[in-house]
Amino acid sequence: MRGTGRIGVTGELTVRYRRPVPTERAVLGVGRLVADHGRYVDVEGELVDPESNDVLATGRARFFPIKGEKT
Protein backbone atom coordinates (compact mmCIF):
# COMPACT_ATOMS: atom_id res chain seq x y z
CA MET A 1 0.00 0.00 0.00
CA ARG A 2 2.41 2.51 -1.30
CA GLY A 3 0.06 5.50 -0.91
CA THR A 4 -0.45 5.06 2.84
CA GLY A 5 2.57 3.08 4.02
CA ARG A 6 0.28 0.39 5.47
CA ILE A 7 -0.07 -3.23 4.39
CA GLY A 8 -3.63 -4.26 3.64
CA VAL A 9 -5.91 -6.88 2.16
CA THR A 10 -8.21 -6.52 -0.81
CA GLY A 11 -11.85 -6.12 0.21
CA GLU A 12 -13.29 -5.28 -3.18
CA LEU A 13 -11.93 -5.17 -6.74
CA THR A 14 -13.72 -4.21 -9.95
CA VAL A 15 -12.03 -4.30 -13.37
CA ARG A 16 -13.57 -3.04 -16.61
CA TYR A 17 -11.84 -4.22 -19.76
CA ARG A 18 -12.16 -1.65 -22.53
CA ARG A 19 -9.94 -3.33 -25.12
CA PRO A 20 -8.11 -6.66 -25.41
CA VAL A 21 -5.03 -6.71 -23.19
CA PRO A 22 -1.98 -8.18 -24.95
CA THR A 23 -0.13 -10.94 -23.13
CA GLU A 24 2.91 -11.04 -25.40
CA ARG A 25 4.25 -7.60 -24.44
CA ALA A 26 4.37 -5.25 -21.49
CA VAL A 27 1.60 -2.80 -20.63
CA LEU A 28 1.78 0.11 -18.20
CA GLY A 29 -0.15 0.01 -14.92
CA VAL A 30 -0.96 3.35 -13.26
CA GLY A 31 -2.68 3.62 -9.88
CA ARG A 32 -3.69 6.38 -7.50
CA LEU A 33 -5.03 6.74 -4.01
CA VAL A 34 -8.54 8.22 -4.17
CA ALA A 35 -9.39 8.42 -0.46
CA ASP A 36 -7.99 7.26 2.87
CA HIS A 37 -10.93 6.67 5.20
CA GLY A 38 -8.74 5.35 8.04
CA ARG A 39 -10.35 1.89 8.27
CA TYR A 40 -10.04 1.41 4.51
CA VAL A 41 -8.62 3.12 1.41
CA ASP A 42 -10.10 3.51 -2.07
CA VAL A 43 -7.83 3.35 -5.11
CA GLU A 44 -8.26 3.58 -8.88
CA GLY A 45 -6.02 2.46 -11.69
CA GLU A 46 -5.73 1.69 -15.35
CA LEU A 47 -3.75 -0.42 -17.79
CA VAL A 48 -2.38 1.56 -20.73
CA ASP A 49 -0.85 0.35 -24.00
CA PRO A 50 2.44 2.30 -24.13
CA GLU A 51 2.62 2.01 -27.94
CA SER A 52 -0.81 3.50 -28.74
CA ASN A 53 -1.53 5.20 -25.37
CA ASP A 54 -4.96 3.47 -25.38
CA VAL A 55 -6.55 2.69 -22.02
CA LEU A 56 -7.03 -1.09 -22.01
CA ALA A 57 -8.68 -1.53 -18.61
CA THR A 58 -9.78 0.54 -15.63
CA GLY A 59 -10.22 -0.58 -12.05
CA ARG A 60 -11.38 0.45 -8.59
CA ALA A 61 -10.52 -1.27 -5.33
CA ARG A 62 -11.00 -0.99 -1.59
CA PHE A 63 -8.23 -2.19 0.71
CA PHE A 64 -8.42 -2.77 4.45
CA PRO A 65 -5.17 -2.11 6.35
CA ILE A 66 -3.93 -4.81 8.70
CA LYS A 67 -3.59 -3.39 12.21
CA GLY A 68 -0.04 -3.02 13.40
CA GLU A 69 1.51 -3.71 9.97
CA LYS A 70 3.73 -1.04 8.42
CA THR A 71 5.84 -1.20 5.27
N, C-alpha and C positions, 0 to 999 in steps of 0.2 A: 504494500500500500504506500507507494512512493509519495503520494500527495499529502498524507497525514503522518507518516512515520510509524504507523501501527500495522501490525499483521492482522488480517481478518479472513473471514470465510465468506463465500458467495452465498447470498440469501436469495437472489433473484437475478436472472440474466435473460435478456431478450435481444435477439439478433435478427435484423432484416437484411436479407440478401437482395441487392439491387441489380447486380450483374453476376455472371459466372466468375468465380474466384479461381485463378490459375493455380495449379499445384506444382507445375514444372519450373516456376521462377518465384523470386521473392516479391512480396508486396509489403507496403508500408503500413504499420499500425500506429494510430495516433489516438491518445486518450487524454481525458481531462476530468478533473474533479469538479463536479457541479455544485454539491453542497455537503457540508460536514454537519450532521445533526447530532453529533456526540455519540449516540448509541449506534448509529449507522451512517454510512456515507453513500452518496449517489454519484455515479460516474457515467460518462458517455464516451464513445469512441467510434472510430471508423477504420476500415481497411481501404487503402488507396492504391491504385495501380500507378507506380512511379513513372511508367513510360507514357501513359495517356493522361494521367492525373484524374482519371475517373474514380468516383467513389464506388467501391464494389459492395460494401456492406456497412451498416451502421448498427450500433448497439448501445444499450443502457443496462446498468447493473446497480445492485444495492449490495454493499458489503457490510458485515457486522464485525467490528474489531473484537479480538480475543483479549479479555482483561489481563493486564499484567504483561502482555507481549509487546515489545518494542523492537524495531529494526535497527 
